[in-house]
Structure formats: structure tokens, C-alpha cells
Amino acid sequence: MFFQIIGTFTITDYLLIIFLTFLSYLFSFYYNYFTRPNPLPGPIPLPFELEIFIYGSNFKHIATTLYQKYGDICEIRFGGHRRIILSKTEYFENLLSTSSKSSSLFGKHEHTQGMDELGIFGRGIFFNSNYDTWKINRYLFSQAISTLGFNNEAIKRTNESFDELVEYWNLLSNSRLSSNDSNSNSSNNDWFEIDFLPWIKKFTSDIISVLTTGEKAYSMASYYNTCNSIDYIENSCRDDPTLNNSDKFIQGIISLIKGMIIFQIFNPFLRHHLPLIKDKANNVLENRDFIFKTLDDIIKKRKMELTNNPQKLKSKHDLLTYLLTTNHEDKIPINDEVIRSILLDAFLAGFDTTSNLLCYIIYYICHNPNVKQKMFDEIDSVFPSDISHVTADILAKLKYCEAIIKETSRMMPVTAVSKRVAATECEVAGYIWPAKTVFHLNYASIHMNEKHWENPNDYDPDRFYLKNDFNEFENDFDVENKKSIHNMDKYSLVIFGGGIRICPGKKFAMINMLSFMALMFRKYDIELVDMQAPLNTCTTFITMCLDLKIKIKPRKS
């Protein structure tokens, strides 16, 4: 009977059905919008999750624009979710609470089919919204990187990697001088131009790789081969499969970081059928599979080493070895998949954040000669004349360099907008919100708010630096959660997140950045190739530097 009726339909009937279905959807969509709880100012939403094509994926720009237009609290529908934009520190109290009782606002990412498809949601630390498993994973990670052995290893590896970096730069500089007759009379003090961004990414990935897995990534070596002149091919090892596989792994990590936004905001139909989006999504999945296999192979290899020669691994201080030995000795119930997820989190969270912030530090230092000179003076004063490598004692004295990191993070936060997702009904900003409400904490606007900062557009590390009183920040990088000597409002500066979800790797990140700054600026004077060029950035999950050309020359002793 049903098919007989369908068979009598004309084209006009089918068009009418489609039109009525479309109209019904629109009515339901906008009825739900106009009857939503706690209506806030914001743009009228678009049906069919079309906001991405109107607003783009730069959420820093979206949040800043909405704050300027609608004020401290507003909303936008994006990626199929209602999102509450908060740009006032008083609204952060429940969201950045350090109490485990605030588990209703524990999640950092909304659950989507795309994140399930990507295979990382609900695992590890960063993408884990299950408090019980997250607590165990974070404990294991924090215990590993807080050991004296790990911190000493981090400093040691940074020194070694910087020496390797200098060697490559010297080889490239000498090869260019030799290949250019006009430069035959040039001295070692001539400026040498460098595309800094890829080098710092390779430098960071090499350090994170060896400290996370105990295996070198050889990223700098691989990149050197691509930069090296064909006339100097004897200095390279292009056919070494170790270099190629390591570089493929790091490129896969980069692809995964950039491609996550596709699985976060595009609906399944677009991901699976729209040609351009489909191709990018498939590329991300292919890289994910390669990353998973590589990490699984490393875990399997290390377990065999642990079984065959456990004494040999006593000198290893990497995260993987700690996780495996903890699993054997303390009987903590973690399996290889959990270990892989924690290792992957270390790459995802530490790779781009550190390298991008170092790019911004270089940019702002070069634009502020007085800051550069003050930094030079500090670095020269803390380094003994007979020591060229950084030590823990040297790092503890770099208070002005630490202030530079904080001021750069204020001006150009790598995480410009953070996120929390309500697991149950909760209270935020004086409203009661239903479960699954997504909150965005607009750090970028607060960092530039005149209410919290005098002359916020001025780059001034002295905000965080005092000549005669360092006790406030001694061994303490959590300035976002302190009432400082500068009368900062609570949460007016957020560098590593906040609350119980604060970045567990913050101390390692500071060691890495301070070490690189000390080594780089002790050896080189640095200028931008184009002082007029603005910072070229792009924001998805983090704000990424897209280009930074510098020129260097050795400093006179």
C-alpha cells in the first residue's frame, strides 16, 4: 500500500516533501534557539552547522570579536554546540577550581563522533574526560617528569641538541660562504640568515622525542639534509632510513595537530563526502595510524629491553621507561594502549606549544632592544666564564628571562582560548547551565584588558620582575593562580591553564624555554630579517607561528 502511494507521487510532490522537511527543520532549530535557557547576546546561529564557512576556524579571532561586540559573556553556536564565551576573570572561579569536587566542569573537550573516529578522545590525559582514569594517567606522567633524573636529563639533552643545532648552522654558513665568491673575504661575524621556525620545531621535537620515548627523532639532521647544498652532500646522510622514519613521525604529529580541528567541528557527512575535507581527514587518519604503530613498536622494543637487560635501563630517565617500570613494580593497572596515549599526549601538548612560544619570544625581543640588552646582561652575569652549557643552578638565576616568557605569554598566548565542558548541571557566571554546555575562557582578551594591565599593548617584562625580591616566584611558574606582588587579579594571567587541569608539564616547558634562551642568546646576537613584517600566525587549538626569518651572528666574548 505504501509503495503504491509513493508510486503516484509526481516531481512536484517530492519537491513539496523536501521543502516541508526543510521548513520543519528550520522551525525546530530556531524554536530551540529562541527557547534556550539563559539566552545571552551573540550572533543568530546558522542551521546545518554552517558557521565554519562564515567565521572560519580561528577561535581566538572569533572570541575577541564577540567580546568587543557583546561584552564579558556572550554565546555562539559553532560545530553543532552552543558555546558560552567568558571574558571576565570572576567567571573563571568554578571553571579553574583546584578542587576535585568540581568534576562537573572537569572535561576540556566536547564529545563528538569525529573525536571518537580519530581514536584519541577519552584516552591519556589531555583529551580524557573520565576523572578516574585521567587521575591515574596524570599521576604517572607528573611523577615521571618531576623526578630529579628527568629534570637533569632535560637540561642535558637541551645542551646536546643545541650543540647539534649550532653545528648544522655552522656547516650551512660555511657552505654558503664557500659557494659565493663575493663572500670569500667574509668573517665569522657576518650575519647569517635562518628560517627559524622549522629549526625550532625540529629542535623541540628532538628533545621531546628522546625525553618521552628514549629514542632520538633526528629531526634536525633530517631537516639539515633538505637545506644542505648538493655540493656538500658528504655532510649529509639522505639515504639513512632512521632519519626518514623519524622525520615522517614528526610530520605525522604536525599533521595530527593541525587536522584535529576537522574532526572537532565538521559533521560526519562533510568529513566523509566533501572532497577537500574528505581528503584532509583521510590524510590525518593515515598519519594517526602511522603514529600509533610507531609508538607501539617503541613500547614493544623497550619492554623487550627491560626483560632482557633490566640493569641497562637503570640509567634511562625517559617517560616510557618510567611508565613501564612503574607498571611492573607498583602494579598500577595500565596497559600498552594507556602508555601509548600518555606518550602521544606528551608530543601533542609539548611539541607546538614550546616551539611557537619561543618564536614569539624571539620576535618581541628583537622589537625591544632595551629588553634584549637587559636579557644579555643577565645571561652574561650568571654564566661562569669557563662554562658554555646551562645547569640547574644557572636556570634558577634567570629571573629576567623568566619574566620575558611570562610577558610574551601575556601578549601572545599560545593557548588563547581554553575550554571546559559541563558533565552535569552546574553554575557558572551566576547562571545554572545544563549538562554538555561548552564554555570558552577568553584568555587573550583578558591578557590585554586595561582593568588588569597598565598599558597592556606595551611589551614590558618588568611587570614580572623585581631586582630585590624573587621569593614570590621562586620555583613557581603558576603565576596565574597567585596574587602577585604586582597586584594581579586572580586568573588575569593564564599561561599553562588552571585548576586541576593545569598543564602537568609546565616545569619541563619552562626548563626547555629558559635553557634555549640562555644558550641561544649567550652565543648569538639575533635580529629579524624584516623588522616591518607583522607576526604571521594562525589559531586553531593553539596559536601557531607560520613564519619567522632571523639573522644571527656570534656575540663577542
N, C-alpha and C positions, 0 to 999 in steps of 0.2 A: 504493500500500500504506500509506504513511504517513498519507495523508489519510483512508483508511478506518479506521485505528486511532483517529485523532483524533475521527472522527465517532461512535465508540462511547462516548466519554467522557461521563460524567454531570457534573452540577454538583459533586457530591462529589469526583469525580476532579480537577476543575480546582482546587477549594479545597485538596485534598491536595498538588497540584503546587506551588501558590503557597506553602503552608505549608512544604514541604520545601525550596523555593528560599530562602525567608526564613531557615529554620533553617541551611541550608548557608552562607548569607552571614554570619550571626551567628557560626557556628563559625569560619569563615575569618578574620573580623575580629578576634575575641578570641584566636584562636590566634596570629595575627601580633603582637597586642599583648603577650601574655604570653611570647612568644619573641623579643621585640625585643632588639637589642644595647644594652648599658649601661642596664638598667632603672633608672629614677630614681623617687623619690616623686612623687606627683601624683594628681589625681582620675582615676577609671576613665573611659575615653573612652566616648562615645555613638556608636552606628552612624548611618549616613546623614547625617553632618555636622550633627547636631542641636545641637551645643554653642552655636551662636549664640543659640538660643532659651532656653538655660539661663544662660549667662554674659553675654549682651549683647555689645556691641562696644567697651566701654570697657576697652582693654587696659592702661591704667595701673592701674585698679582690679583687674583680673584678676591682673596681675603682683605688685602689692602684697599682695593676699590670699594668693596662693600662696607668696610669700616669708615672710609671717608664719606660715603654717601648715606649710610644708615645708622652709624654710631657704634657704641660699645657692644651691643648684642643685636644680631640680625640672623637671617637664615637664607639658605639657598637649597634648592633641590638639585642634586648632582649625582650621576651614576646610579640612579634609582633609589637614593636615600635622601631623607631630609637631614640637612646639616646645619647645626647651630654654630655661628661664628662668634667667638668670645674675644674681646679686645680690651678687657679690663682685669687688672690683677686680682681684684676682690672676687671675681667669678671663678678663679682657679682653685680656691681652697679645697673643695671636695675632690676636684679632679686630680690634684697633685698631692693628695694627702699621703703621708708616710705610714699610715695605719693600715694594717691588713684587713681591718673591718670595712674598709671602703672598697671591697672586692666587686661591688656592683658597678663600679666605674674602672675596673681593672683592665678591660680589653683595650687594645690600641688599634685594632683593625676590625671593620665590619666583615661579617661572614658573607662571602659571595661564592657563587658557583665557580667563578673564574679563579679565585684563590684556591678552591678545592682542586680544580683542574690542574693548577700549577704545582700542587703537591707540597706546599710549604706551610699552609695555614694550619694552626693548631699544633705545630711541632716546634721544637727548640725553645727559644726564648723570645725573640723579637715578635714573631707572628703567633705566639701562643697565648690564647685567651682562657686557658684552663689553669686556674690558680694553683691547683695541687701539683700538676706536672711542671708548670713554669717554676714553681718554688724550688723543686729539686734541681732542675736544669740550671737555674740561675746560681744556686748554691755551688754546684760543681764548677761552673765557669768562674765565679768570683773567687772561690778558694784556689783555683789553679793560678789565676793571673795575679793574685795578691801575695804569692809566696816570694820570698827573697830571691830564690833561684830564678824565677821567671823574670822578675824586675831586672836583675843583673844581666840575664840573658838578653833582655830587650835592649839594654844600653850597649852591650857587647855587639849585638847584631846590627844596631844602628851605626856604630862606629865602622864595622866591617863593610856595610853596604855603602856608607858614604865614601870610604876609601875606593871602593869599586866604581862608584859614580864618578869620582874625580879622575880615576884612571881612564875611563871612557871619554870624558870631556877633553882630557889632555891629548889622547890619541886623535880625536876628531879635530881638535885645534891644530895639532901639528900637521895632520894630513892636509888640511885646508891651506895652511901656510906654504907647505911644500908644493902644492899643486897650483899655486898662484904666484907667478914670478914677481908680480908687483908688490907682494908682501914679503919678499925674500929678506928684507932688512928689518922686518918687524921684530919686536922683542916680546917676551912673555907677558909684558904688562899691557899689551894691546887688548882692547875689548873683544870678547868672543860672544857672538850671538847664539842663543839657545832657545829652542821651543820648549819652554819649561814644563808645560802641562803634561805631555806624555812621559817625560823623565820622572817627574814627581809621582805620577801614578805607578810607574814601574818600580820606583824605589820603595814606595809604600807597600805594593803588593809583594815584593820580595821579602820584606820584613814580616808582614802578616803571615805569609805562607810558612816561613821557617819557624815562627813562634807558635803557629797554630798546629801545623802538622809535623814539624821537624824536617820537612822536605823543602829544599830550595826551589824557587819558582823560575829562576834565571830570566826574569822578565827584562831586567836592564841589559843583560847580554844579548837577548833576542832583539831588543829594540836597537841596540848599538849596531847589530848586523844590518838592519834596514837603513841606518843612517850612514854607514861606512861606505866610503868611496870604493868603487870596483878596483881602483889601483892599489888599494890597501887591503885586499881580500885576505892576505895572510894573517891579518889581525882578527879575523872573524872565523866563525865556525857554523856556517849557514846550514850545513847538512846534518848537524847534530840533532837526532830525534828528541833528545831530552829538552833542548831549547824549544823546539817546535811544539811539543806536547804541553810544556809549561805555559808557553805563551797562549796556546789555544785555550787552556783552562782559565787564565786570567781574562782573556777576551770573552769567554763564556760568562764569567762573573759580571763583567761590564754589561753584556747583553741582557743578562737576567735582571740587573738593577734597573736598566732603562726600560725593559719590557714589562715589568710588573704592572705599570700603570694601565696597560692594555687589558690585563686580567682583572684589574680593580674596578674600572669604570665602564668598559664596553660590555654590552649584554651578549649572551651566547650566540645569538643569531648573527650579529655583526662579526664576532670573532671567527665564526665558522664559515661564513659565506661571503662577506665583503672582501673582494680580492686583496686589496692593500693591507687591511687589518689582518686577514687570514694568514697572509704570507709572513707578516711580522710575528704573529702569535705562534705559528709553527716553528719559526726560527728560534724563538725564546724556548719553546718546549724541547727542541733538539739540543740547545745549549744546556738546558737543565738536565737532560738525560746524561750528557757527557760529564757534567759536573758531579752528578750523583755517582756515576760509575768510577770516576777518578778518585773521589773521596772514599768510596767503598774499597777500591783497590789499595789505597794507602792504609786504611784501617786494617784490612786483612794482612798486609805486609807487616805492619807494626805488631800485630798480635802474634805472628809467627816469630818475629824477632824476640818478642817478650818471652815466648815459650822456649826458644832455642838458646837464648843467651840473656837471661834477665839481668845479670850483673852489668852488662854493657849499657843498659838503658838507665842505670842509676845517674849517669851524668847528664841525661836529657831533661830539659825543663820546659818542653813544649806542652801545649794544651792537650793534644791527643794522648801523649804518654801518661799524663796525669789522669785523664778520664779512664784509660784502660787499667791503670794500676789501682785507682780508686775502686773501680768495678770489681777487681779481684780481691782486694784486701778488706774493703769496708762493706762489701755485699750490698751496695746501693743498686737497686734494680734498674739498670739502664742497659739497653741493647745497642747493637750497631746502628740501627736507624736513628736512635736518640743521639748517639755520638755524632753521626753524620750531620744531623740537624744543628747541633751546637757548633760544630766546625763551620758549617755554612753560614750561620749567623755571624761568626767572627769575621768572615770575609765580607759579608754584605754590610755589616754595621761599621766595620773599621776601614774598609778599603777606600771608598769615595769620600767619606766624611773628613778624614785626616788630610788627604791629598788636596781636596778643594779648599779647606781652611788655610792650608799652607800657601796656596796660590793667592788667596785674599790677603794674607799677611804680607807677602812679597809686594803686592800691588799697593797696599796702603803705606808701607814703609817707604817705598820708592817715591810716593807722592808727599811724604812728610820728612824732609831732610833733618829737621831737628830731632824727630823721633829716631831716625836711623842713627844719628850721631850719638844720642844718649844710649842706644842699644849697643853700638860699637864699644862705647866706654865701659859699659857693664861687662860685656863679654871679655874684653881685654883685661879687665881688673880681676876676674875670677879664674882665668886660665893661668896656671903656672907656666913660666917661660919654657920649661922642658917637657911639657905635656901637650900633645896635639889632639888627644881623644877626650870625650866627655866622660865624666864619672858621676856617681850619685851625689857626691859632695858638691861638684860644680853645678849640677842641675838645681840643687837646693838653694843656691845663691842667685839664681837668675830671676829675680823678682820683677825687674822691669820687662824682661822678655815674657814673663807670665802675664803681666799687665797688658802687653801688646796682644797676646792671644785673647784675653777677655774683651778688650776693646774692639778687636776685629770681629769677634763673635757677636758683639752687640751691633756693630754696623752692618755686618753681612752674615747673619746666622745661617749655617748650613741647613739646619732644620728650622725653616722659617715659620712653619705651621705644623703643630703637633695634633694628635688626635686621640680621643677616648670614645669608647662605645659603651652605652649603658646595658648591662646584662639584665637588670631588673628595674623596676620603678625607682627613681632617685630624685634628689633635689639638687638643682644647680641654678645659680644666679637668681634665687628666690622663686623659682618655678618648680613644680612637680612634673617630671618627664616620664613618659612610658619607656618600657624596655626597647632596645635597639635604636634609641636616639643616638645620633652621631654628633659629637662636639669637636670643634676645631679651635685650638688655642693659638691665637694670632700673636706669636712672639715677635714677629718682625715689626708690627706696628707699635707694640709696647716698648720695644727697644729704642724706638725713635720718638717716643712720646715726651713732650716738654714737661709733663707733670712729673716724670721720673728722672729726667736727664736735663741738665743745663746745657744749652747749645747742642742738642742731640746730633746735628748734622756735622759737627766738628769731630775730627778724629783725635782723641785725647786719651792716651793710655794712663796719664796721671790720675784719671778718675779712680784707678785701681792700684795706685802706687803711692806709698809713703816712704820717705827716707829713713825715718827713725822708728817705725812701728810695723813690723811684719807679722806679729803674732796672730793677727786676725785671720790671715790666710795661710799660716804655716801648715804645710802638708794638707791643705784643704782647698779643693777646687770646686766645692759645692756652693759657690757664692750666690747662686740663685735661691738657695734656701736659708740664707743668713741675713740678719740685719747688720749691715756692714758699717764701718767707720765713716762711710760716705752717706749714711742715712738713706740707703737704697730701700725702696719698698720691697716687701717680700714678693718674689716672682717677677720683679722688674727686669731681671737678667736671667735668662734660662739658656744654658749652654749645652748641658748633657741631659735635658729632660728633667723630670722631677718626680717626687713621690716614690712609691715602691717600684715604679718602672724606670727610675733614673738609670742611665747607661751604666752597666756594670764594668765597662772597660774604660771609664773616664780617666783613671790614673795612668793606664798604659798609653792612652791617647796623648795625655799631657807629657809623659816621658818622651814619646816619639816626636812630638812637635818641638818641645824645648831642645831636645838633642839635635834635631836637624837644624833649627835656627842657630844654635851655638856653633855647630860645625860649619855651616854654610857661611855665616857672616864673620866668623873668625878667619876663614880662608879667603873669601871673595868680597869685593865691593860689587854691588848689583844696581843696575838701572833698568828701566823699561825701555824697550826699543822705540815705542811710540808713546810718549807721555800724554798725548792728547786722546788716545784711544780709551773709550769707557770700558768698564768691566763687561765682558761678554758672558752672560750666564743664562741658564735655563733651569726652571724649577719643576720637578715632578714630586717624588717623595722627598728629595733634598734639592738644595740649590747648587747646581753644578757649574763650575767654571768651564767655558768652552774654548778659551784661547788665552795664552799668556806668553808673550815673547819678551825675553830679557836679554841683557848683555852683561857679561861678568869679566872681571879681571882680578888677578891675585892682589890681595892687600899687602902693603909693605909692612914688614915686621917692625 
